[in-house]
Amino acid sequence: MTFAAPAPGVRAARCADEVVLLDSTNARLHVLDATAALVWHCLDGETSIDELVHDITAVLGGDPAEVRVYVDALVALLASRELVVVDAAPVSAPLASA
């Protein structure tokens, strides 16, 4: 499973239905529309992308395949701009001891 969480140094502020992201590392602002803002708020590092797609589809309806394409594309874009960290394990998972 894949998980995503805000990258260190990224702060978010709600502005009406949108979210403004401040990337303090790269000194850039990014504006997410209402749909992207909804996804952003769900990227907590503990909810898998699969669970996120399921939850959005259950609450808002729509075709799960289309929701998945949108979420995957958004997460990839946010990752390419270093706004999220994508991992195959929950971000908050403890490290296994050797």
ZIHU-V502587 format. One record per backbone hydrogen bond with DSSP energy under -1.0 kcal/mol. NH is the residue of the N-H (numbers start at 1). CO is the residue of the C=O. E is the energy in kcal/mol with one decimal. If there is no record, write none. Layout:
# ZIHU-V502587
NH&CO&E  NH&CO&E
This chain:
# ZIHU-V502587
3&87&-3.2  5&85&-1.8  7&83&-2.5  10&7&-1.8  11&22&-2.3  13&20&-2.1  15&18&-2.7  18&15&-1.9  19&32&-1.9  20&13&-3.1  21&30&-3.5  22&11&-3.1  23&28&-3.1  24&9&-2.4  24&22&-1.0  27&23&-1.0  28&23&-1.7  30&21&-2.2  32&19&-3.3  37&33&-2.9  38&34&-1.8  39&35&-1.7  40&36&-2.8  41&37&-2.2  42&39&-1.3  43&40&-1.4  44&42&-1.9  45&4&-2.0  49&2&-2.8  52&48&-2.6  53&49&-2.5  54&50&-2.2  55&51&-2.8  56&52&-2.6  57&53&-2.4  58&54&-2.5  59&55&-2.2  60&56&-3.0  61&57&-1.7  67&63&-2.4  68&64&-2.5  69&65&-2.0  70&66&-2.2  71&67&-2.9  72&68&-2.9  73&69&-2.3  74&70&-2.7  75&71&-2.8  76&72&-2.4  77&73&-2.3  78&74&-2.9  79&75&-2.6  80&76&-2.3  81&77&-1.3  82&79&-1.7  83&78&-3.1  85&5&-3.1  87&3&-2.7  91&45&-1.9  93&90&-1.6
